Each structure stands twice: as C-alpha cells, then as structure tokens.
Amino acid sequence: MRIAVTSDIHSNIEALTAVLADAERDAPLDGVWATGDLVGYGADPGPVLAALRARGVTAVAGNHDLAATGGMDTDDFNAQAAAAAHWTAGALSPDEADWIRTLPLVLTVGDFTLVHGSIRDPAWEYLLDARQAEEQFARQTTRYSVVGHSHLPFWFEEDGDGRAWPQRAAAGRRLDLGASRLIINPGSVGQPRDGDARASYVLYDDRAAVLEWRRVAYDIAAAQRKIIDAGLPRFLAERLSVGR
Ligand code: ZN
C-alpha cells in the first residue's frame, strides 16, 4: 500500500496537484491521508475538496476547517487567518461545508492515529517540543501518529523511557518503521513554513515499512495570483514564495 500522507493543504490546488503527481510518478497511490486544514488561506477550497473526495481521502478536521464551517469562532485567529476563514466560509458550497462537518478530530487508521494538533488538544495544540511529545505518546494507542498544524516536517521517536526529541525531516529523508513509536509531521502541502517554499508531504509504503519526506516544486505564481484576485490578504500570497 502506498499512501500520500498530507497536512495543511490550505486550499492550494496547485500544490496538491503537484504532490499527487509526484506520489504517483513511480506507482499508483492506494490512498491519501490529510491531517487537517484542508481549506483556509488559499483561493481554491472547492477544487481541493473535489480532488481529495475523488480519491476517497481519509481526513481529520483542523482549526481552519472548523472555522470555515461554523465549528469554531475566529476570536483566537490572527487578522489574516480570520479574514481567510470568513472568505472560505463564503466560498464553500453547502455540500462542501456539510462534508467538512463530518470530519472527525481524531481518527485511527491501522497503526496510525491522525490528528491536526495533538491528541490532547486536537484542533489547537502546536506539538513541537519533547514534553508535548511525551504527552502525546502517553495518549497514543497506536504505534504511530501523524500531526500537522505547525507546517514543519519532523518526527519524534520514543526511546525506552518514554522520552523523545524532535528531529527535523530534510527533503528525501527516509525513516524505516520498526518497533519504536513515532509522531510524525509531514509538513505542509499548501503553505510550508520551514523556509523551503516547495510543497511537503510524506510517502508511506507499508510493504517496505518506510516513510519518506518529499518536497515538490509547484506553480507558486499561479496560486499567488488567485489569492490576490480573490481579495484575500496579500501576505497570504507573498509568504508562499519564501515558505514562511
Ligand atoms: Zn494549518
């Protein structure tokens, strides 16, 4: 089974299309996972949802998905994020919004738990440090978990004492799956924030038991033009060039 493990697509159809093409370059995909923030920030929520639903995506909701569909208010969002959430709410069809509302916050699939932030606080917590990783491992009933939200590609590997350290996942990094428990972040498809503007995702091959962090160039200029033409905050277009 080959799975494209994605997060934080953020209504960026150019990035998602490039990621799916990259994942299918060598062999067909058997599935797509998405750990939340399918929409928000970008200008193409409809095409992103259509592409994911056509592939029978396995997804959980993120804070932007909730904010765009009435599941969370935007009081704690910064101004650009709140503006994007309101724009997205107006851009979604009733059917698209209803579909987003069906997404769970935490989902178990095989050996993996999928969640946007953390199991402790699914929509909001930025899981970044060792203590948070230990809290996650204490709640994690599966061997592995996938998180998003920070838009940073990394993993934590639990040692024998239940401790773990964050390790940044460079492009092309391969990780063999063994006995130790992991928390992984595939990075962001639609709005990377680690200084690399290319779309980030993980290709999971269950037969080879390997995870591979991949980076994919995409048509950033096209995504930026649509954001500006839609009247979304200019900053949301500009940041795509620098991956911040
Ligand atoms: Zn996000």
Residues whose N, C-alpha, C, O or C-beta is under 5 A from the ligand:
A	BS01	ZN	D8 D37 H149
